[in-house]
Amino acid sequence: MLVRSAMKRAWSLPRSSVECLISTRSGASLSSLQFSTDEEPHISPCANAEHPKVLITGGLGQLGVGLAKLLRTQYGKNNVILTDIWIPPKHICLDGPFIFSDILDHKSLEETVVNNNISWLVHYSTMMSVAAESKIVQAREVNITGLHNILDIATKHGLRVFVPSSIDALGLSSLKDPAPELCVQRPRTIYGVSKVHAELMGEYYHHRYGLDFRCLRYPPIISADSQPERRVTSYATQIFHAAVKSGCFECNLRSNTRLPMMYIDDCLRATLEILEAPAESLSSRTYNIKAVSFTPHDLAQEIQKVLPDFKITYNVDPVRQATADSWPMAMDDSAAKRDWGWKHEYDLPKMVRAMLSQIAPGDQLTDETS
């Protein structure tokens, strides 16, 4: 129904807009593939080419668009293809190839991979926490059945596949300061459960079929372009817009609630680095990555160095606070540092300055950090 409606809108657009859409939806097969452990996977024609050919699902989200931009600077505009089930804005069509495709349509997704000689597959299609909890059945289809389609197709065609995980994959039983890569994982949301499932299925496919599966546990990502949903960590994005617009912000967490966060540029660079890392250097299929951990009080103080009149108040939401208290305060990313040289670039002062410079006119900012 969603796809049918989107296609009707596509045909109502001017020809120049429609031409960037390539609809690959030709069936609704959700059947899984059968593999023999003795069967050699098909190797994509581009697997050994000078540059990989990359397909990004869920490509119209901020991470998909941002990663496509980064990968295109490395590998060329036409070697990175975005896919999604929504009509793309015009600038997306101008930036590079876009294909209209649904991860729940196994047949059309495989056709997209084969017809475009894909060698790397980045799987960003997901329903995140708040939306997923309100639509459990749909979230299960997108987050779990969609993942199975990705893993089956990637295995059959010998692709390198990246699937992000999240600190949502941890839970009350996990160690918190810092959270190790191997720990008890008992999340209590469908989004968190689906991320644990993705980590374990990817590892299983790697050991059983030799799939080149790679995964990072993203901390909450901070970006000036994001439209934060009602997440526990939304305050860390909302506070910047409030600081510029009104000069004050009411936070729904305690002032001393310490959580791990990451600026989007670090997140995208980490994803590129794990994709490019030599297979022989990887000792794990799923890695923790970290940048900075801070409290609302820490963040407010750093913003006040740039906007001295900024004020913060607190009105604690018990539900969000309980969720925040169940999450780790920091992540142990020693394996990522050891295996592929991970190192974040944005500490708290640099991230605050970057966020405010994107949101506020330059004449609103002072700099007491120099």
Solvent accessible surface area in square Angstrom, and as a share of the most:
residue,aa,sasa,rsa
1,M,183,0.82
2,L,78,0.39
3,V,13,0.08
4,R,148,0.54
5,S,49,0.31
6,A,0,0.00
7,M,33,0.15
8,K,143,0.61
9,R,109,0.40
10,A,1,0.00
11,W,176,0.62
12,S,90,0.58
13,L,62,0.31
14,P,89,0.56
15,R,188,0.69
16,S,79,0.51
17,S,29,0.19
18,V,19,0.11
19,E,108,0.48
20,C,23,0.14
21,L,19,0.09
22,I,98,0.50
23,S,53,0.34
24,T,20,0.12
25,R,92,0.33
26,S,75,0.48
27,G,30,0.29
28,A,77,0.60
29,S,47,0.30
30,L,83,0.41
31,S,72,0.46
32,S,74,0.47
33,L,45,0.22
34,Q,161,0.71
35,F,39,0.16
36,S,57,0.37
37,T,78,0.46
38,D,130,0.67
39,E,102,0.46
40,E,147,0.66
41,P,47,0.29
42,H,99,0.44
43,I,94,0.48
44,S,7,0.05
45,P,98,0.62
46,C,27,0.16
47,A,43,0.34
48,N,143,0.73
49,A,52,0.41
50,E,157,0.71
51,H,69,0.31
52,P,17,0.11
53,K,36,0.15
54,V,0,0.00
55,L,0,0.00
56,I,0,0.00
57,T,0,0.00
58,G,15,0.14
59,G,0,0.00
60,L,41,0.20
61,G,37,0.36
62,Q,67,0.30
63,L,33,0.16
64,G,1,0.01
65,V,46,0.27
66,G,17,0.16
67,L,0,0.00
68,A,1,0.01
69,K,148,0.63
70,L,54,0.27
71,L,0,0.00
72,R,28,0.10
73,T,105,0.61
74,Q,85,0.38
75,Y,21,0.08
76,G,32,0.30
77,K,104,0.44
78,N,103,0.53
79,N,42,0.21
80,V,0,0.00
81,I,5,0.02
82,L,2,0.01
83,T,3,0.02
84,D,17,0.09
85,I,38,0.19
86,W,114,0.40
87,I,42,0.21
88,P,11,0.07
89,P,67,0.42
90,K,138,0.58
91,H,100,0.45
92,I,5,0.03
93,C,27,0.16
94,L,113,0.56
95,D,72,0.37
96,G,5,0.05
97,P,39,0.25
98,F,5,0.02
99,I,5,0.02
100,F,1,0.00
101,S,5,0.03
102,D,16,0.08
103,I,15,0.08
104,L,40,0.20
105,D,1,0.00
106,H,9,0.04
107,K,102,0.43
108,S,0,0.00
109,L,1,0.00
110,E,29,0.13
111,E,59,0.27
112,T,1,0.00
113,V,3,0.02
114,V,75,0.43
115,N,115,0.59
116,N,34,0.17
117,N,63,0.33
118,I,2,0.01
119,S,5,0.03
120,W,27,0.09
121,L,0,0.00
122,V,0,0.00
123,H,8,0.04
124,Y,21,0.08
125,S,20,0.13
126,T,50,0.29
127,M,25,0.11
128,M,80,0.36
129,S,15,0.10
130,V,68,0.39
131,A,46,0.36
132,A,0,0.00
133,E,78,0.35
134,S,86,0.56
135,K,113,0.48
136,I,73,0.37
137,V,96,0.55
138,Q,84,0.37
139,A,0,0.00
140,R,117,0.43
141,E,58,0.26
142,V,23,0.13
143,N,12,0.06
144,I,32,0.16
145,T,28,0.17
146,G,0,0.00
147,L,2,0.01
148,H,57,0.25
149,N,3,0.02
150,I,0,0.00
151,L,0,0.00
152,D,3,0.02
153,I,0,0.00
154,A,0,0.00
155,T,6,0.03
156,K,81,0.34
157,H,19,0.08
158,G,23,0.22
159,L,3,0.01
160,R,53,0.19
161,V,0,0.00
162,F,0,0.00
163,V,4,0.02
164,P,11,0.07
165,S,2,0.01
166,S,10,0.06
167,I,1,0.00
168,D,12,0.06
169,A,0,0.00
170,L,2,0.01
171,G,7,0.06
172,L,94,0.47
173,S,63,0.41
174,S,5,0.03
175,L,120,0.60
176,K,57,0.24
177,D,93,0.48
178,P,66,0.41
179,A,0,0.00
180,P,33,0.21
181,E,31,0.14
182,L,168,0.84
183,C,34,0.21
184,V,82,0.47
185,Q,28,0.13
186,R,159,0.58
187,P,22,0.14
188,R,198,0.72
189,T,48,0.28
190,I,27,0.14
191,Y,11,0.04
192,G,0,0.00
193,V,68,0.39
194,S,3,0.02
195,K,15,0.06
196,V,24,0.14
197,H,51,0.23
198,A,4,0.03
199,E,8,0.04
200,L,106,0.53
201,M,46,0.20
202,G,0,0.00
203,E,77,0.34
204,Y,101,0.38
205,Y,19,0.07
206,H,50,0.22
207,H,133,0.60
208,R,114,0.42
209,Y,45,0.17
210,G,55,0.53
211,L,6,0.03
212,D,33,0.17
213,F,0,0.00
214,R,2,0.01
215,C,0,0.00
216,L,0,0.00
217,R,7,0.03
218,Y,14,0.05
219,P,3,0.02
220,P,12,0.08
221,I,35,0.18
222,I,2,0.01
223,S,4,0.02
224,A,14,0.11
225,D,111,0.57
226,S,15,0.09
227,Q,166,0.74
228,P,50,0.31
229,E,55,0.25
230,R,178,0.65
231,R,36,0.13
232,V,13,0.07
233,T,10,0.06
234,S,6,0.04
235,Y,3,0.01
236,A,0,0.00
237,T,7,0.04
238,Q,65,0.29
239,I,0,0.00
240,F,0,0.00
241,H,72,0.32
242,A,21,0.17
243,A,6,0.05
244,V,27,0.15
245,K,183,0.78
246,S,72,0.47
247,G,24,0.23
248,C,70,0.42
249,F,27,0.11
250,E,104,0.47
251,C,1,0.00
252,N,33,0.17
253,L,0,0.00
254,R,104,0.38
255,S,42,0.27
256,N,108,0.55
257,T,9,0.05
258,R,97,0.35
259,L,2,0.01
260,P,1,0.01
261,M,1,0.00
262,M,0,0.00
263,Y,6,0.02
264,I,21,0.11
265,D,66,0.34
266,D,0,0.00
267,C,0,0.00
268,L,17,0.08
269,R,54,0.20
270,A,0,0.00
271,T,0,0.00
272,L,15,0.08
273,E,48,0.21
274,I,1,0.00
275,L,0,0.00
276,E,73,0.33
277,A,5,0.04
278,P,76,0.48
279,A,51,0.39
280,E,154,0.69
281,S,38,0.25
282,L,18,0.09
283,S,83,0.54
284,S,32,0.21
285,R,23,0.08
286,T,17,0.10
287,Y,1,0.00
288,N,0,0.00
289,I,0,0.00
290,K,64,0.27
291,A,9,0.07
292,V,21,0.12
293,S,38,0.24
294,F,2,0.01
295,T,9,0.05
296,P,0,0.00
297,H,87,0.39
298,D,39,0.20
299,L,0,0.00
300,A,2,0.02
301,Q,92,0.41
302,E,16,0.07
303,I,0,0.00
304,Q,58,0.26
305,K,81,0.35
306,V,3,0.02
307,L,20,0.10
308,P,70,0.44
309,D,122,0.63
310,F,3,0.01
311,K,128,0.54
312,I,33,0.17
313,T,80,0.47
314,Y,80,0.30
315,N,92,0.47
316,V,61,0.35
317,D,44,0.23
318,P,104,0.66
319,V,114,0.66
320,R,37,0.14
321,Q,8,0.03
322,A,61,0.47
323,T,48,0.28
324,A,3,0.02
325,D,66,0.34
326,S,15,0.09
327,W,21,0.07
328,P,1,0.00
329,M,73,0.33
330,A,19,0.15
331,M,0,0.00
332,D,50,0.26
333,D,3,0.02
334,S,60,0.39
335,A,13,0.10
336,A,0,0.00
337,K,95,0.40
338,R,160,0.58
339,D,22,0.11
340,W,30,0.11
341,G,54,0.52
342,W,4,0.01
343,K,150,0.64
344,H,56,0.25
345,E,98,0.44
346,Y,33,0.12
347,D,67,0.34
348,L,25,0.12
349,P,59,0.37
350,K,95,0.40
351,M,1,0.00
352,V,1,0.00
353,R,83,0.30
354,A,20,0.16
355,M,0,0.00
356,L,0,0.00
357,S,61,0.40
358,Q,101,0.45
359,I,40,0.20
360,A,7,0.06
361,P,78,0.49
362,G,62,0.60
363,D,134,0.69
364,Q,78,0.35
365,L,24,0.12
366,T,69,0.40
367,D,66,0.34
368,E,108,0.48
369,T,71,0.42
370,S,131,0.85
